Amino acid sequence: MTQHFLASYVELLIHTCHRRGAHAMGGMAAQIPIKNDPVANEKALAKVREDKLREVKAGHDGTWVAHPGLVSVAKDIFNEHMKGPNQINLKKDEVHITAKNLLAIPKGNITMEGLKWNIDVGLQYLAAWLDGNGCVPIYNLMEDAATAEISRTQVWQWCKHGAKLESGEKVTPQLVREATASVLEKLKTQIGAEKFNAGKLPAAGKILVELMTSPTFHEFLTTDAYAYLA
């Protein structure tokens, strides 16, 4: 959220809402409590606190979290830094966000690990969705259709524009297919061949590969997934 295009979107959202006397809601902290691992749990809580502190200082009037166990964490931050019931009085008339701000390309390296992470999350979420579950904890983060959309769209964009990994390797449809096969094999080993073959991961793999490597962008992940169910 500190990348320029997202920080600009936040400014514009708050400005637009407050001009109209409406509350500007922050985003969801995807972290969930991690049982039996105090160190990892504290790291997750720290990320939530950092996220909510950024939001309240930006001018948001409220926020939300992925797990009821984190409500008090978010409330404590907002109660400390938001002195009134909201911050609608913060009009920030000097805000002037343009299309250039909102379309600024984010900075950062693309790694094979990041590519596989996107694929992994997309596969696990889509398999759960095909099985009737629309909100799924994956790697201690609460994932939903929006995060699955981000994962597959980012990979599609890398393919479309020929982005390069930090190793210099170009992201191509073939590389994405190979990475997907590798992730599927890893998941198969983790859960066992019998459970893997009986579940929705093989179907999720076919759908996700098409979404990530198609010459044209498919507008909604769930549209393709509904077609499979039909």
Solvent accessible surface area in square Angstrom, and as a share of the most:
residue,aa,sasa,rsa
1,M,90,0.40
2,T,118,0.68
3,Q,64,0.29
4,H,101,0.45
5,F,61,0.25
6,L,49,0.24
7,A,40,0.31
8,S,4,0.03
9,Y,98,0.37
10,V,10,0.06
11,E,76,0.34
12,L,61,0.30
13,L,46,0.23
14,I,3,0.02
15,H,21,0.09
16,T,50,0.29
17,C,31,0.18
18,H,0,0.00
19,R,150,0.55
20,R,158,0.58
21,G,48,0.46
22,A,44,0.34
23,H,109,0.49
24,A,0,0.00
25,M,101,0.45
26,G,7,0.06
27,G,38,0.37
28,M,53,0.23
29,A,4,0.03
30,A,24,0.19
31,Q,32,0.14
32,I,21,0.10
33,P,45,0.28
34,I,28,0.14
35,K,173,0.73
36,N,156,0.80
37,D,60,0.31
38,P,109,0.68
39,V,102,0.59
40,A,29,0.22
41,N,37,0.19
42,E,86,0.39
43,K,130,0.55
44,A,10,0.08
45,L,29,0.15
46,A,47,0.37
47,K,117,0.50
48,V,0,0.00
49,R,89,0.32
50,E,122,0.55
51,D,33,0.17
52,K,0,0.00
53,L,58,0.29
54,R,64,0.23
55,E,2,0.01
56,V,4,0.02
57,K,138,0.59
58,A,28,0.22
59,G,0,0.00
60,H,5,0.02
61,D,13,0.07
62,G,16,0.16
63,T,28,0.16
64,W,134,0.47
65,V,24,0.14
66,A,22,0.17
67,H,64,0.29
68,P,109,0.68
69,G,44,0.43
70,L,1,0.01
71,V,70,0.40
72,S,66,0.42
73,V,20,0.12
74,A,6,0.05
75,K,113,0.48
76,D,90,0.47
77,I,22,0.11
78,F,12,0.05
79,N,101,0.52
80,E,105,0.47
81,H,68,0.30
82,M,27,0.12
83,K,178,0.76
84,G,37,0.35
85,P,125,0.79
86,N,45,0.23
87,Q,21,0.09
88,I,29,0.15
89,N,117,0.60
90,L,67,0.34
91,K,79,0.34
92,K,69,0.29
93,D,114,0.59
94,E,139,0.62
95,V,17,0.10
96,H,147,0.66
97,I,33,0.17
98,T,55,0.32
99,A,67,0.52
100,K,171,0.72
101,N,35,0.18
102,L,61,0.31
103,L,139,0.69
104,A,31,0.24
105,I,155,0.79
106,P,69,0.44
107,K,176,0.75
108,G,71,0.68
109,N,122,0.62
110,I,32,0.16
111,T,41,0.24
112,M,64,0.28
113,E,138,0.62
114,G,26,0.25
115,L,0,0.00
116,K,66,0.28
117,W,117,0.41
118,N,17,0.08
119,I,0,0.00
120,D,6,0.03
121,V,4,0.02
122,G,0,0.00
123,L,0,0.00
124,Q,45,0.20
125,Y,2,0.01
126,L,0,0.00
127,A,12,0.09
128,A,20,0.15
129,W,37,0.13
130,L,10,0.05
131,D,104,0.54
132,G,70,0.67
133,N,75,0.38
134,G,40,0.38
135,C,68,0.41
136,V,20,0.11
137,P,75,0.47
138,I,5,0.03
139,Y,88,0.33
140,N,70,0.36
141,L,48,0.24
142,M,29,0.13
143,E,9,0.04
144,D,39,0.20
145,A,35,0.27
146,A,60,0.46
147,T,38,0.22
148,A,0,0.00
149,E,37,0.17
150,I,116,0.59
151,S,9,0.06
152,R,2,0.01
153,T,30,0.17
154,Q,72,0.32
155,V,0,0.00
156,W,30,0.11
157,Q,85,0.38
158,W,34,0.12
159,C,21,0.13
160,K,116,0.49
161,H,142,0.63
162,G,18,0.17
163,A,22,0.17
164,K,130,0.55
165,L,7,0.04
166,E,115,0.52
167,S,90,0.58
168,G,47,0.45
169,E,85,0.38
170,K,107,0.45
171,V,1,0.00
172,T,47,0.27
173,P,51,0.32
174,Q,96,0.43
175,L,16,0.08
176,V,0,0.00
177,R,106,0.39
178,E,91,0.41
179,A,3,0.03
180,T,3,0.01
181,A,57,0.44
182,S,49,0.32
183,V,6,0.03
184,L,34,0.17
185,E,103,0.46
186,K,81,0.35
187,L,5,0.03
188,K,61,0.26
189,T,108,0.63
190,Q,113,0.50
191,I,67,0.34
192,G,31,0.30
193,A,52,0.40
194,E,151,0.68
195,K,138,0.59
196,F,18,0.07
197,N,95,0.49
198,A,88,0.68
199,G,37,0.35
200,K,60,0.26
201,L,19,0.09
202,P,45,0.29
203,A,14,0.11
204,A,0,0.00
205,G,3,0.03
206,K,158,0.67
207,I,19,0.10
208,L,1,0.00
209,V,32,0.19
210,E,83,0.37
211,L,0,0.00
212,M,1,0.00
213,T,20,0.11
214,S,9,0.06
215,P,117,0.74
216,T,97,0.56
217,F,84,0.35
218,H,45,0.20
219,E,124,0.55
220,F,112,0.47
221,L,0,0.00
222,T,30,0.17
223,T,82,0.48
224,D,35,0.18
225,A,0,0.00
226,Y,132,0.50
227,A,71,0.55
228,Y,104,0.40
229,L,89,0.44
230,A,122,0.94
